[in-house]
Amino acid sequence: MLSLPRPQANFRTPSHRRHCRCFCLELMDLLDSNSAFSPSLVGEFKPLTPEEFRKQAHQMVDFIADYYNSIENHPVLSQVEPGYLRSRLPDAPPHLPESFDVIMRDVEKDIIPGMTHWLSPNFFAFFPATVSSAAFVGEMLCTAFNSVGFNWLACPAATELEMVVMDWLATMLKLPKSFMFSGTGGGVMQATSSEAILCTVIAARDRALAIIGVESIGKLVVYASDQTHSTYKKACKLAGILLCNIRLLPTTQASNFSLSPALLRTVIEADAAAGLVPTHLCATIGTTSTTAVDPIRPLADVANDYGLWVHVDAAYAGSACICPEFRHHLDGIELVNSLSLSPHKWLLSYLDCCCLWVKQPGQITRSLSTNPEYLKNKASESGSVVEYKDWQIGTGRKFKALRLWFVIRTYGVGNLQSHIRSDIRIAKLFESLVRSDPRFEIVTPRLFSLVCFRLKLNHSGTGTVTVEGLNRMLLERVNSTGRVYMTHTIVGGIYTLRFAVGSTLTEERHVVAAWKLIKEGADAFT
């Protein structure tokens, strides 16, 4: 009979954790050396049985609902120190099964403390990652099907529903037919804007190299503003654009940090005169720092004069354009080559979901298509179906359209518009509170649901501290309470506090309470 090591009592407590590690490692060694013994311990292995799934899924839904219901009780920003989790968990994985209840207790004990709670109604950092019941159950169905819809045959429903949903959202945005499957274009769901932008840069690169030759890749130049998301620079580097040929053009506070068409023309003309090849322009609707909006029509006019691919990154603010009062930010969209926005930021769809539309899908698929023998089939060879593996960097893909389909059908366009308007109304409330206190100032005009502000310097009470230092201290003080989480940016050399409204659970009372906390922090410095 095999003799098993005996663990110390209370081995899951910190003072006895080393005994747990030794026990697990010794047990694994014994079981590995006695393979005939292992099956009798493990029993018949059935990783998916409907009744067990039903039981655990019900328990998990109850856990999640309770988490959402009590999320305000947790510090918004995690209070743990780096490396906290490794010291709490065993070094070796368990050789024998652990019960669902034990695992869930560890989630509460070890995982929850290390969470920064993005769904907290007091989360005002970055941009929100919005959620909804409809998207959640849509994701449950997506996971249940576990479809790997790389081509039409792999899952016809996944491909065709995605085509329908992409056209639905294009209709909501009043995009021209040239971006829709019902017209001459089409759309695809990527994971994030980073991937969407990379796809367009690769397509623009290959389009240019088809004319000038691959040996001239060092001549390709790309353009964006200094407010464009940092992922643009990364995408261009991945696509082989030389670092010295990535032009991030300066913006100014006078123009609300939007890209100047006149400056763009000047720089493009200089590059062309130097023998370089202007290739790609990325304009932004709703920059990360301040939600600045680049003027699409005049920028596209300049770019089209020189044959650039024009991509519009509307990851955050593009969703607002389903409301007629914000649709003007897309004026001129008919002149560009591609557009992307991320419904997970403002259309309640959970991560990850980025929608990319292109006018000429063939320009994307020529760059990204693969056709190995093992994926060939009659439908694909006919050319009558969409093969989404050729619209993205990877091959495998989830049935993501289910999530957005559930959201649009469950709530309808009218409620989605109301949701966006509500966030903007609450942001206006916060803006008015800031303006009501002479110690603070608004740094840039509020366009959507982000308010950029800062505490002004009061020489009577702050000594030698700078404005930046004052606001750094204020941000640290507010975030350290765990009651609110905000972030900052530096734009035009100005250290700025960002207050982003949009978490699904946020109500007016949360914003009012956040402002009270900010004022209390300011009282300590003024």
C-alpha positions in Angstrom: 0.0 0.0 0.0 1.3 3.4 -0.9 2.2 5.7 2.0 1.2 9.2 1.5 2.8 12.2 3.1 0.7 14.0 5.7 0.3 17.8 5.4 0.6 20.0 8.4 -2.6 21.3 10.0 -3.9 24.6 8.6 -1.5 24.4 5.7 -3.3 27.1 3.7 -2.4 29.8 6.2 0.7 31.9 5.5 2.7 30.5 8.4 2.3 26.9 7.1 2.3 27.5 3.4 5.8 26.0 2.9 4.5 22.7 4.3 1.7 22.8 1.6 4.3 23.2 -1.1 6.4 20.4 0.1 3.3 18.2 0.5 2.1 18.9 -3.0 5.5 18.3 -4.6 6.0 15.1 -2.7 2.6 13.8 -3.5 3.0 14.5 -7.2 6.3 12.7 -7.2 4.7 9.6 -5.5 1.7 9.6 -7.9 3.9 10.0 -11.0 6.0 7.1 -9.9 2.9 5.0 -9.2 0.8 5.5 -12.3 -1.4 2.5 -11.6 -2.4 4.2 -8.4 -3.5 7.5 -9.9 -6.8 6.4 -11.7 -8.3 5.0 -8.5 -7.8 8.4 -6.8 -9.1 10.5 -9.7 -11.9 8.2 -10.7 -13.6 8.3 -14.1 -12.8 11.7 -15.6 -15.7 13.5 -17.2 -14.9 17.2 -17.6 -18.4 18.1 -19.0 -21.6 16.6 -17.7 -24.8 18.6 -18.2 -26.0 18.2 -14.6 -22.7 19.2 -13.0 -22.5 22.1 -15.4 -26.0 23.2 -14.5 -25.1 23.1 -10.8 -21.9 25.0 -11.1 -23.2 27.5 -13.5 -26.1 28.4 -11.2 -23.6 28.8 -8.4 -21.4 31.0 -10.6 -24.3 33.2 -11.7 -25.3 33.7 -8.0 -21.7 34.6 -7.2 -21.5 37.1 -10.1 -24.8 38.7 -9.2 -23.7 39.1 -5.6 -20.4 40.6 -6.7 -22.2 43.2 -8.9 -24.6 43.9 -6.0 -21.8 44.5 -3.5 -19.1 45.9 -5.8 -19.2 49.3 -4.1 -18.0 47.6 -0.9 -14.6 46.9 -2.5 -11.8 49.4 -2.9 -12.0 50.5 -6.6 -8.2 50.4 -7.0 -6.6 47.2 -5.7 -4.6 47.8 -2.5 -2.2 44.8 -2.9 1.5 45.0 -3.5 3.3 43.5 -6.5 3.9 39.7 -6.1 1.1 39.3 -3.5 -0.5 36.3 -5.3 2.5 34.1 -5.7 3.0 34.1 -2.0 -0.6 33.0 -1.4 -0.7 30.1 -3.9 1.1 26.8 -4.0 4.2 26.4 -6.2 2.9 23.2 -7.8 -0.5 22.6 -9.4 -2.8 20.1 -7.7 -2.5 16.5 -8.8 -5.9 15.6 -7.4 -9.2 17.4 -8.0 -10.2 20.3 -5.8 -13.9 21.0 -5.2 -15.7 23.9 -6.8 -16.5 25.4 -3.4 -12.9 25.4 -2.4 -11.8 27.1 -5.6 -14.5 29.7 -5.2 -13.5 30.4 -1.6 -10.0 31.1 -3.0 -11.4 33.4 -5.6 -13.0 35.5 -2.7 -9.9 35.2 -0.5 -7.1 35.6 -3.0 -8.3 36.9 -6.4 -10.9 39.6 -5.4 -8.3 41.6 -3.2 -6.1 41.8 -6.3 -8.8 43.1 -8.6 -9.1 46.7 -9.7 -12.8 46.9 -10.1 -13.5 48.2 -13.6 -17.2 47.7 -13.1 -17.4 49.7 -9.9 -19.7 52.7 -10.2 -16.8 54.7 -8.7 -14.4 53.7 -11.5 -13.7 56.9 -13.5 -10.2 56.0 -14.9 -9.1 55.4 -18.5 -12.3 54.8 -20.5 -15.0 52.5 -19.1 -15.4 48.9 -20.2 -19.2 48.7 -20.3 -21.3 45.6 -19.7 -24.9 44.5 -19.7 -27.0 41.5 -18.9 -27.7 41.0 -22.6 -24.0 40.9 -23.5 -23.3 38.5 -20.7 -25.8 35.9 -21.7 -24.7 36.4 -25.3 -21.1 35.6 -24.2 -22.4 32.6 -22.3 -23.9 31.3 -25.5 -20.7 32.1 -27.5 -18.7 30.1 -24.9 -21.2 27.3 -24.9 -21.0 26.8 -28.7 -17.2 27.2 -28.6 -17.3 27.7 -32.4 -13.9 28.3 -34.1 -15.3 30.1 -37.1 -12.2 30.8 -39.1 -14.1 30.2 -42.4 -17.8 30.0 -43.5 -17.9 26.2 -43.4 -16.5 26.0 -39.8 -19.6 27.8 -38.6 -22.0 29.4 -41.2 -24.1 31.0 -38.5 -21.1 32.8 -37.0 -19.9 34.2 -40.3 -23.4 35.3 -41.5 -24.5 36.8 -38.2 -21.3 38.8 -38.0 -22.0 40.2 -41.4 -25.6 41.1 -40.4 -24.6 42.7 -37.1 -21.8 44.7 -38.8 -24.3 46.1 -41.3 -26.8 46.8 -38.5 -24.2 48.9 -36.6 -23.1 50.6 -39.8 -26.8 51.5 -40.3 -27.0 52.9 -36.7 -24.0 55.1 -37.5 -25.4 56.1 -40.9 -22.3 54.9 -42.7 -22.5 54.9 -46.5 -23.3 51.7 -48.3 -19.6 51.6 -49.4 -18.8 50.3 -46.0 -21.5 47.6 -45.8 -22.0 44.1 -47.1 -25.3 45.3 -48.5 -23.2 47.7 -50.6 -19.6 47.3 -51.8 -17.7 47.0 -48.5 -18.0 45.1 -45.3 -17.0 44.7 -41.7 -15.3 42.4 -39.2 -15.1 42.1 -35.5 -11.5 42.3 -34.2 -10.5 41.9 -30.5 -9.2 45.5 -30.0 -8.4 48.7 -31.9 -4.8 47.7 -31.9 -5.5 44.7 -34.2 -7.8 46.7 -36.4 -5.3 49.4 -37.0 -2.5 46.9 -37.6 -4.7 45.3 -40.3 -5.2 48.6 -42.1 -1.5 49.5 -41.9 -0.5 46.2 -43.4 -3.0 46.6 -46.2 -1.8 50.2 -46.9 1.8 49.0 -46.9 1.1 46.2 -49.4 -0.9 48.5 -51.6 2.1 50.9 -51.8 4.7 48.2 -52.2 2.8 46.7 -55.1 3.6 49.9 -56.9 7.1 50.8 -55.8 8.5 47.3 -55.0 9.2 45.6 -51.7 12.8 46.7 -51.7 11.5 50.2 -51.1 9.7 49.5 -47.8 12.1 51.9 -46.1 10.5 54.8 -48.0 7.0 54.3 -46.6 5.8 57.1 -44.3 2.8 57.1 -42.0 1.0 60.0 -40.2 -1.0 60.7 -37.1 -1.2 63.3 -34.4 0.7 63.3 -31.1 -2.6 62.5 -29.5 -3.2 59.3 -31.4 -3.2 56.2 -29.3 0.2 54.7 -28.6 -0.9 51.5 -30.3 -0.5 53.2 -33.7 3.2 53.5 -33.4 3.4 49.9 -32.3 1.2 48.7 -35.2 3.4 50.6 -37.7 6.6 49.1 -36.3 5.0 45.6 -36.5 4.2 46.3 -40.1 7.8 47.1 -40.9 7.5 50.9 -41.1 10.8 52.4 -40.0 10.6 54.3 -36.7 12.1 57.4 -38.3 9.2 57.4 -40.8 6.4 57.5 -38.3 5.2 61.1 -38.2 3.3 62.1 -35.0 2.4 65.6 -35.8 2.1 68.2 -32.9 -1.2 69.5 -31.8 -2.0 72.6 -29.7 -4.4 73.6 -27.0 -5.7 76.3 -29.3 -7.1 73.7 -31.7 -8.3 71.5 -28.8 -5.5 69.1 -29.7 -7.0 68.0 -33.0 -4.8 67.4 -36.0 -4.3 70.3 -38.4 -5.0 69.6 -42.1 -2.7 72.4 -43.1 0.2 71.0 -41.1 -0.5 67.5 -42.5 -0.3 68.8 -46.0 3.0 70.6 -45.3 4.6 67.5 -43.9 3.4 65.2 -46.6 4.6 67.6 -49.3 8.1 67.7 -47.7 8.2 63.9 -47.5 7.1 63.5 -51.1 9.7 66.0 -52.2 12.4 64.1 -50.3 11.5 60.9 -52.3 9.5 59.2 -49.5 6.2 57.6 -50.1 3.3 58.8 -47.9 1.2 55.7 -47.2 -1.2 55.8 -44.2 -3.0 58.4 -42.1 -4.7 57.6 -38.8 -7.3 60.2 -37.7 -9.0 59.9 -34.3 -12.5 60.6 -33.1 -12.1 60.9 -29.3 -8.4 60.7 -28.4 -7.5 58.9 -25.2 -6.1 61.9 -23.4 -8.9 64.4 -23.9 -11.3 63.0 -26.5 -10.1 65.4 -29.1 -11.7 65.0 -32.6 -9.7 65.2 -35.7 -11.5 66.9 -38.7 -12.2 63.9 -41.0 -13.2 65.7 -44.2 -10.4 68.2 -44.5 -7.8 65.6 -43.4 -9.2 63.0 -45.9 -9.1 65.7 -48.7 -5.3 66.2 -48.0 -4.6 62.5 -47.8 -6.5 61.6 -50.9 -4.5 64.2 -52.9 -1.4 62.0 -52.2 -3.0 58.6 -52.3 -2.8 57.7 -48.6 -4.9 55.1 -46.9 -7.1 56.9 -44.4 -8.1 55.1 -41.3 -10.4 56.6 -38.6 -9.9 55.3 -35.1 -13.2 56.0 -33.2 -12.6 53.3 -30.5 -14.3 55.3 -27.7 -16.3 58.2 -29.1 -17.5 56.5 -32.3 -20.3 54.8 -30.4 -21.8 58.3 -29.5 -22.3 58.8 -33.3 -25.4 56.6 -33.1 -27.0 59.7 -31.6 -27.9 62.2 -34.3 -26.5 65.1 -32.3 -23.0 63.6 -32.5 -23.1 62.1 -36.0 -21.4 65.3 -37.4 -18.1 64.0 -36.0 -18.2 61.4 -38.8 -18.7 64.0 -41.5 -16.5 63.1 -44.4 -16.4 59.4 -43.5 -17.3 58.5 -47.1 -13.8 59.8 -48.1 -11.8 57.4 -45.9 -10.8 53.8 -46.4 -11.6 52.3 -43.1 -13.2 53.0 -39.7 -13.0 51.2 -36.3 -14.8 51.6 -33.0 -15.0 49.5 -29.9 -18.5 48.6 -28.6 -16.9 47.3 -25.4 -16.1 50.9 -24.5 -19.6 52.4 -24.7 -22.1 50.0 -26.2 -22.4 47.6 -23.2 -20.8 44.6 -24.9 -18.0 43.4 -22.6 -14.4 42.9 -23.7 -13.3 42.2 -26.3 -15.2 43.7 -29.3 -13.8 46.1 -31.9 -15.7 46.6 -35.2 -13.7 47.4 -38.3 -15.3 48.5 -41.6 -13.4 48.7 -44.9 -14.5 50.1 -48.2 -12.6 47.6 -50.3 -12.4 44.3 -48.4 -10.1 42.9 -51.1 -7.3 45.2 -50.0 -7.4 43.7 -46.6 -7.8 40.0 -47.7 -5.1 40.2 -50.3 -2.6 41.1 -47.4 -4.0 38.7 -44.8 -5.4 35.7 -46.7 -4.1 32.1 -46.3 -5.3 29.1 -48.1 -3.8 25.9 -46.8 -5.0 22.6 -48.3 -6.6 21.4 -45.0 -9.0 24.4 -45.0 -10.1 24.2 -48.6 -13.7 23.3 -49.3 -16.4 23.8 -51.9 -17.9 26.9 -50.4 -14.6 28.7 -50.0 -13.4 27.8 -53.4 -16.7 29.2 -54.9 -15.8 32.7 -53.7 -19.4 33.2 -52.7 -18.7 33.3 -48.9 -16.8 35.5 -46.5 -13.7 33.9 -44.9 -13.1 35.9 -41.8 -9.7 34.3 -41.2 -8.5 36.5 -44.1 -9.8 39.7 -42.4 -7.6 39.4 -39.3 -4.1 38.6 -38.0 -4.9 35.2 -36.5 -6.9 32.3 -37.8 -9.2 31.1 -35.0 -12.0 33.4 -33.9 -15.0 33.3 -31.4 -18.6 33.8 -32.2 -18.4 37.4 -31.0 -21.4 38.7 -33.0 -23.7 36.9 -30.6 -22.9 39.4 -27.9 -23.6 42.5 -30.0 -26.6 40.8 -31.5 -28.1 40.2 -28.1 -27.3 43.8 -27.0 -28.9 45.5 -30.0 -32.0 43.2 -30.0 -32.5 43.3 -26.2 -32.3 47.1 -25.8 -33.0 48.5 -29.2 -31.3 51.5 -30.8 -33.4 53.9 -28.7 -32.2 52.6 -25.4 -28.6 52.5 -26.5 -28.9 56.2 -27.5 -30.4 57.0 -24.1 -27.6 55.2 -22.4 -25.0 57.3 -24.1 -26.9 60.5 -23.5 -27.2 59.6 -19.8 -23.5 59.2 -19.4 -22.9 62.6 -21.1 -25.5 64.2 -18.9 -23.8 62.9 -15.8 -20.4 64.1 -17.2 -22.0 67.6 -17.7 -23.0 67.5 -14.0 -19.5 66.8 -12.9 -18.2 69.5 -15.2 -20.6 72.0 -13.7 -19.4 71.0 -10.2 -15.8 71.7 -11.2 -16.7 75.0 -12.7 -18.5 76.0 -9.5 -15.3 75.8 -7.5 -12.9 78.7 -8.3 -9.9 76.6 -7.2 -10.3 74.3 -10.2 -10.3 74.8 -14.0 -11.4 72.8 -17.0 -8.3 72.1 -19.2 -10.1 71.2 -22.5 -13.7 71.5 -23.6 -15.8 68.4 -22.7 -17.0 66.8 -25.9 -18.4 63.5 -24.6 -18.4 62.0 -21.1 -14.7 62.7 -20.2 -14.0 65.8 -18.1 -10.4 67.0 -18.1 -9.7 69.4 -15.2 -7.1 70.4 -12.6 -6.6 72.1 -9.3 -5.1 75.6 -9.8 -2.1 76.8 -7.8 -2.9 78.9 -4.7 0.3 80.6 -3.7 -1.1 81.5 -0.3 -1.1 77.9 0.9 1.0 75.7 -1.3 4.5 76.9 -0.7 6.9 76.0 -3.5 4.8 73.2 -4.9 4.1 73.3 -8.7 0.7 73.0 -10.3 1.7 69.5 -11.5 2.9 68.5 -8.1 -0.2 69.8 -6.5 -2.4 67.7 -8.8 -0.3 64.6 -8.5 -0.7 64.8 -4.7 -4.5 65.3 -5.1 -4.8 62.3 -7.4 -2.8 60.1 -5.1 -4.8 61.2 -2.1 -8.2 60.5 -3.8 -7.1 57.2 -5.3 -5.6 56.0 -2.0 -8.9 56.1 -0.3 -10.2 53.2 -2.4 -13.5 55.1 -2.8 -12.7 56.5 -6.3 -10.3 55.8 -9.1 -9.2 58.4 -11.6 -6.2 58.7 -13.9 -4.2 61.6 -15.4 -2.6 62.6 -18.6 -0.1 65.3 -19.8 -1.4 67.2 -22.8 0.3 70.3 -24.2 2.7 70.1 -21.3 -0.2 70.4 -18.8 -0.7 67.7 -16.1 -4.4 67.0 -16.2 -6.8 64.9 -14.2 -9.2 62.8 -16.2 -12.7 61.9 -14.9 -14.3 59.5 -17.3 -18.0 58.8 -16.7 -19.5 55.6 -18.2 -19.3 52.6 -16.0 -22.6 50.7 -16.4 -23.5 51.0 -12.7 -22.6 54.7 -12.3 -25.4 57.0 -11.2 -25.5 60.7 -10.4 -25.0 60.0 -6.7 -21.6 58.4 -7.4 -20.4 61.4 -9.3 -21.6 63.8 -6.6 -19.8 61.7 -3.9 -16.6 61.6 -6.0 -16.7 65.4 -6.3 -17.1 65.7 -2.6 -14.0 63.5 -2.1 -12.0 65.5 -4.6 -13.0 68.8 -2.8 -12.0 67.3 0.5 -8.6 66.4 -1.0 -8.2 70.0 -2.3 -9.0 71.4 1.1 -5.9 69.7 2.4 -3.7 71.6 -0.1 -5.4 75.0 -0.4 
